[in-house]
Structures are given as C-alpha cells and as structure tokens.
Amino acid sequence: MKTTPPTVYIIDDEPAIRDSLTLMIAQENIPVMAFESAQAFLEVCQQDYSGCAIVDYRMPEMDGLELQYCITHYFFNRSWQYSNQC
C-alpha cells in the first residue's frame, strides 16, 4: 500500500484563514493541503493519509467535532465509506 507523506490538512471555510495558514506552513517546507469544508476533505481522504488536521470548529453543514467523529470512524473502521451523513 502506498502511503502519503505526513501532511498538515487545513479545513476551514474562511478563505483568508485557510490561505494564511497554508502559506505559513508551506514556507516551512511542510506538506500542506487545504480544504474549504469538512465534506471536501472527506471526499478525498484516504486511509493512508498521515499527519495532522487543523480544523475550524464553526463551519456550516459539518462542524469540527463532527468531522473528528467521521475521521475517527473512517480510520478505525475500514469498511466505512464517506456519505453526507458519515
């Protein structure tokens, strides 16, 4: 199984915050990926992803705690598939 390098995943619905965090982390030569919503992250998230997530607590549709719940289920239950309901 191919694994991705440890990456910082930024999930925030505010473009200015998302862009500034992405820029600061990238300037340190740390792999970083940014997403505008929890759903956008979950749609591309793979079980071989490693690293950490910086997540906005207050986002529309799915907040940071709900995203954490989905990530936990995804990584600990290999049969789980992303859906809009997690």
Residue pairs with C-beta under 8 A, 6 or more apart in sequence:
1 48
2 48
3 48
3 50
4 46
4 48
4 49
4 50
4 51
5 31
5 50
5 51
6 31
6 50
6 51
6 52
7 30
7 31
7 32
7 33
7 49
7 50
7 51
8 25
8 30
8 31
8 32
8 33
8 51
8 52
8 53
8 54
9 32
9 33
9 34
9 35
9 41
9 49
9 51
9 52
9 53
9 54
10 18
10 21
10 22
10 25
10 32
10 33
10 34
10 35
10 53
10 54
11 34
11 35
11 37
11 38
11 40
11 41
11 53
11 54
11 55
11 56
11 59
11 64
11 67
12 18
12 21
12 34
12 35
12 36
12 54
12 55
12 56
12 59
13 36
13 37
13 56
13 59
13 60
14 56
15 36
17 56
18 34
18 35
18 36
19 34
21 32
21 34
21 54
22 32
22 34
25 32
26 32
31 51
35 41
35 44
37 59
37 60
37 61
37 62
38 55
38 59
38 61
38 62
38 63
38 64
38 66
38 67
38 70
39 61
39 62
39 84
41 53
41 67
42 67
42 70
42 71
42 74
42 82
42 86
43 82
45 71
45 74
45 82
47 74
47 75
47 78
53 67
53 71
55 64
55 67
55 68
56 63
56 64
57 63
57 64
57 65
58 64
59 67
62 70
62 86
66 86
69 86
70 82
70 86
73 80
73 86
74 80
74 82
